[in-house]
Amino acid sequence: ISLIQFALDQLPERYATALELKYVEGFNSREIAERMQISDEATQSLLARARRAFRDVCGEAVHSAR
């Protein structure tokens, strides 16, 4: 299992979904907002929180692998 998939699996579902739509599917924030039925502003906030959580999970995984 890749670090990316591991990290996504550790995140709340909404975070993982938003990140996958953005970085795997290539949707912009407006398209993600439509898919998730939230405002564009809420999507941008969700993406920021999701990216921060993703970085935290990756950092912990790398640190514990040492």
Secondary structure, DSSP 4 states (H G I P E B T S, - for coil): --HHHHHHHHS-HHHHHHHIIIIIS---HHHHHHHHTS-HHHHHHHHHHHHHHHHHHHHHHHHHH-
